[in-house]
């Protein structure tokens, strides 16, 4: 999903929305609105349903403890850097998401604010050990490890990702692990090497958007088809682990395209799915096309369940790693995430055929 990271990076190549510069009239003619102001004016106001609540009691205490560890050990998490609206819910349950293999990506997707460069810094050989102790210091029960694309490396970064996961598992054998992986530039040999013997509960890779919008939303090296190939192959290589993907809405797709994309994803053998609203990281990125109401997300939740997905989270504020540990429990036969007491944002028709039920609001 769309992440927003600090702009402290070296070579900056943000994908932007291009506009022709406005001309200026002659004497006594005021210039029209400039490209900068026009881009800013295209940003839509958030609708009223974009809200979440803070944790209380035990959850609040656990969130505070996680926060203290983050500060004390100088840790970097996607949860904070991406300004995830569900950080209180996840940290309050002992779940966090880390990004490895650097802070810059070799791709320039137009929905994402991660810095991009053709020549990223060398991988940090100490990162596997540092990551393992970061997970330990935070006292987590479930950790999601996500990565930047590393097209500069012959294996797409797969060997480094594997070292990181193995070190975390060795140091924290009781912690559930999920890898939110890149597409490895479609390299199935690298994928097989990565997954062989890897101590994972979930292998995730995001298709991001419906197929028709690939060329608008994603880098030219990425595609819905390539992403599906990676997910399908991952399930064939490791049928013992769950596979997962995520779709953003609000990028210009239709409701019918969302349904069609979910059917294609399920046909590829994917077990788990999340759907969430795209939010424009800055005026330089793709503008939001629409804000579907929670009722739409509840409909998509029901459609995904009818298709046979073993775990679903759908809602305006849902992100790809939303309640990751609980979503895995649902996939293994546990209670649906949306029915669990939370401060989260998933919606569903599970409790009612007439209106969506928001997790943490109407189901306590």
N, C-alpha and C positions, 0 to 999 in steps of 0.2 A: 504493500500500500504506500501512500505518499508519505515520505518522511521529510522532516525539516531539520537540517543540521546547521551548526554554526558555520559561518562563512570565514573560516580561518585557514583556508586551503591555498595551495600554491597556484598551479595553473588552473584558472577558472574558465570553464566552457559551458556555462549554463545554457540549456536549451531554452529559447525564448520565443515569445509570440512576436513576429515581425510586423511592423506597420510602416507604410510609406510616410516619410516626413511631410508634415503639413507645410504648404507654401505660405508666404506672408504677403499680404496685399500691399498696394501702394500707399501713398500718403493718406493719412487719416483713416486707414483701414486697420482694424485690430486683427492680430494674428488669431487663427483658429486654435482650438485646443491642441496641445502638443501630444506627441506619441506617449510620453511618460504619463501625462494626465489621463489620456484615453485608456491606457492599460489599467490604470488604477480604477477608473470609472466602471470598467467591465466587471469588477469583483462584486459578486452578489452578497447581500446581507444574509446571515445565517437565520434560518427559520426558527420559530419558537420552540420546536421540539429538540433543539440541540442543547441539551443540558444533562448533567449527571450529578449524583450526590456523593458526599464524602462518607468514608467508612466510620463506623463507631465501635466502641468496645474493644474486643479482642483484635478485630481487623485493623482498627486504628493503631493499636499498640504494635502490631506486627509491621504495619506500614512505617511507623516512626522508627522502629529498629532497623528496618531495611534502609531507610533514608540516612540514618546515622552511619551505617556501614559504608554506604556509597560515598558520603562526604569524607569519612575518616580515611578511607583507602584510595581516594582519588579515582574512583571507578567511573567508567563511561557506559551508560546504558541507552539503548534505543528508546526506552520508555520515556526518559527525560528529554533527550536531544530531539526526539520526534514530537515532543509535547503531546504524547498520547493521552486522550481523555479518560482512558481506563486505567491509568497508572495506579490510582488508589485501590481499585478493585483487585488488580493483579498482585501488587506488592503486599496488599493485605492478606493475600492467600499464599504468599511465598513463591511467586512466579515472576521472572524478569527476562528481558530480551537483550542480548549483547550483539554487537556488530564486530566482525573480525576481518582480517586481511587488509586493514587500512581504513582511511577515512575518505578516500576518493575512489570513484568508479571509472572504469574505462568506457562506459556508455553514457549517452545523453538522452535519457527518456524525458519527455516533455511534461510529465506529471510529477517528477521527483526532484527534490532540491539538494540531493547529495552532490557534492562537488565532483566534477568530471575532469579527466586528464588522459592523454594518450600514454604518458610515461609516469605511472604511479611509483611511489617509493618502494624499495625492496621490502619484502615481507619481514616481519620481526620474528626472528627465530625463538625469542623468549615468550612469544605470545601464548603458545599452548600452556605453558606453566603459569603465566600471569593470569590467564583466563580461568584455569582450574582453581587457583586460590581466590580469585574474585568471587566465583560461585560459592566457595566454601565460606568466605568472610561474610557474605550476605545471608547465609543461613537459608538458602533456597531449597524448596522441595521439587521444583520443576524449572528448567532453564531452556530458553529458546536461543539458539545460536544462529544469527543471520550473517550474511556475507555481502560484500560488494562484488561486482563482476570484475574478474581479472583476466581479460582477454589477452593481456600481454604475456601470460604464462602458458606454456605448452599444454598443461593439463587443466587450464582454467582455474587453478588454485586448489584442485581437489586434494592433492597430497597434504597441503597445509591444513585444509579444513579437517581432514581425517586426524591429523596429529592433535589438533585442538580438541576435537570430540573425545579422542582416546584419553588424553590427559585429564580432561574434566571427569570422565567416567572413573578413571583410576583413583583420582583424589576424592571423588564424591560418589561412591557406588550406589548410594541410596537416592540420588537425584535423578528424576526422569529427564531425558534429553530429547530435544526436537531440533532438527536442522532445517532452517529456511534457506534453501540453496539457490544459487544462480542456475542458469541453464547450461553452464559449462561449455558454451558455444556449440551445443549439440553433440559433444564428444561422449559417446556411450561407453567407450573403453575407460575413460576417466571416471565416469559414473559408476561403472562396475568395480573399479579399483577402490573408489571411495566407500561404497556400501558394503563391500565384502567384510564380514565380521564386525561391522561398526555397531557399537552399543547404543542403538537409537530406539525410541518408541515411535517417532513420527518423522517421515521425510516430507518436507513441504517445499513447494515451488509455485510461485504465483503466475497465473495466466494474465492477470491484471485487468484486461478489458476484453470486450467481444472481438471476434476476428476482424470484422470490417474496419475497426478503428486502430489496428496495429500500426499502420503507417503514420497515423496522426499522433498516437499516444506514446508508442515505444520506440526505442532505438532501432535502426534498420537491421541490426543483427539479431533482434528478438522477434518472435512471432508466436501467435496462439498455437499454431501447428507444432513448432519446435518445442514449446513448453509442454504440450500434451505428450509428445514423444518421450520427453524426459520423465514425466510422471508415469506413463505406461511402462517404460523400461524399468523404472525404480521398483514398481510393483512386481514385475517379472523376476528381477534380480533378488529382491527381498520380500517375498510374499508374507513374511512374518511381521512386517512393520506396517503401520498405517501410513497412507499417503494423503496429502492435504493440499488444497489450493485456495486462492482468494480472487474474487472479482470486485472491481470498483464500479459504481454506477454514478451517473451524472457527467459523463464524458461525451454524450451525444448519441448513446445507444437507444434503442427502443425496448419496451418491455418484452416484445417477442424475441428480440435478439438475446436478452438475458436468459430467457427460458431455453432457447436453442443452445446457447453456450453451456448451460448447466447439463443439458442432455449429452452433449459432446464430451464434457468432462467426466460424467458418470460412465459413459461408454468406454472411456479410457481406463476404467477401474479405480478411479480416485475414490477414497473412502470418506473424506471429510471436506467441508467447504465453508467458507465465510464470505459474506457479502456486506459491503459497507459503502458509505458515501465518499466520493472523491472530494477533497477540499484543496483548493488552490494554495500551494505553499507561499507564493508571492505573486505580485502582478506580472512577473516575467514568465510565469508558467501558464499552461492551458487554463482558460477560464472554466468555471463550473457551468455546465449546460442546463442542469435542472436539479431540484431537490425533491426526490420522491418522498411522499409522506410515509410515516411508520406503517400504515396499512399496507403499502406496497411491499415493504420488507417482510411483513408478516406473511403476505401471499407467497413471496419467494421462498420463505422458510418452509411453508407447507409444500410447495412444489418440489423443493429439494428432498424433503422427507419422502414424498411419494415416489421420487426417482430411486430411492434406496440408499441415499447417503447415510452413513452410520452416525454422523455427528454434524450438526448445523448450527451456525451462529449468523444471524442476519439482522442488521439494524443500522441506522444512520451513523452511529459512532463506533460500530464494530470495525476492528482492524484485523490484519491477517494473523496476529498472535493473540487475539482476544481470548482471555481465559483458557490459555493453551492447555494447561494441565487438566482442567475440568472437561475440556472438549475431548481430550484423549480418553478420559474416564467414560464419557458418553459413548464414544466409539467402541469401547470395550464392553458395552452393555449397561453402563450406569445411567443415572438420571439425566435427562436432557439439560444442557447448560442453561437454557432459557428459564427453566423452572427453579433453578437454585437461587437462594437468597443472595442478593448482590447489589452493588451500586452501579452495575453495568448497563448496557444499552441494547441488548438483543431483544427482539420482539417476535411474537409467535401467535398463531391462532390455536395453539394446543389446548388452552383453557376455555376458549370461546369461539363459536362459529360466527359471531357478530362483530367482535372487535379484537384488536391485538392486545396482548398482555405484555407489559414491559417488565423485564427482569428487575427485581429490586423495588418495584413500585406497587404493582397490583397483586403480587404473588407471595406476599409475606404472611 
